[in-house]
Amino acid sequence: MRILLLEDDQILCDSLKEFLELEGYTIDVAHRGPEVFDLTFTHKYDLYILDVNVPEVDGFDVLSALKDAGDETPAIYITALTDINSISKGFAIGAEDYIKKPFDPEELLIRIKRKYQKEDELLYLNDITYNPVTRVLQKSGQTIGLGDVQQNIFHALITSQNKIVESYRLMDFLEQPTANALRVNLAKLKNKLGIEIKNIRGKGYMIEKV
């Protein structure tokens, strides 16, 4: 799922991008209104997340212009504007949702998963089916439970198939982040699921699409 994030607060933008990418989403960012038009000219998005008070062209005018051009991509506003007139304007333009700042990134994630994640975006690996939204993993039709650590490692790898996931990212999931501890968890994961996890020496690990 590809998301365009319009946010001029660099710290918030970076934190949201990192948070959502860890959940398997592809995130492109814009800090000014006109950058959105450049990005939408070259990419197709599944969701827009738009701040309102951004430089040059505000989030209201950005979405209005996109809608006028026939763009039906759903949009969520994230904004400090909490008065009823602003909320009404956002929905009138065509936003699907409106989140008031400050907010917990988990709230944004919940709304994305419940409203916009496509149900057919299941991931497959041999006899394994994985739902990246609910994180339900099935092998040969049977649901498999993983501990938190291995669940997070598997999620990071399976949602980045054919891409290297850096070792330091995977070690963030460990209580004691060491290379040996990571190798032990990867070995257990491979044995439990009967999958191949490729070691890219000096870089990280990856699952290749079959």
Buried (B, 14 or more C-beta within 10 A) or exposed (E): BEBBBBBBBEEBBEEBBEBBBBBBBBBBBBBBBEBBBEBBEEEEBBBBBBBBEBEEBBBBBBBBBBBEEEBEBBBBBBBEBEEEEBBEBBEEBBBBBBBBBEEEBEEBBEBBBEEBBEEEEEBEBEEBBBBBBEEEBBBEEEEBEBEEBBBBBBBBBBBBBEEBBEBEBBBEBBEEEEEEBBEEBBEBBEEBBEBEBEEEEEEBBBBEEE
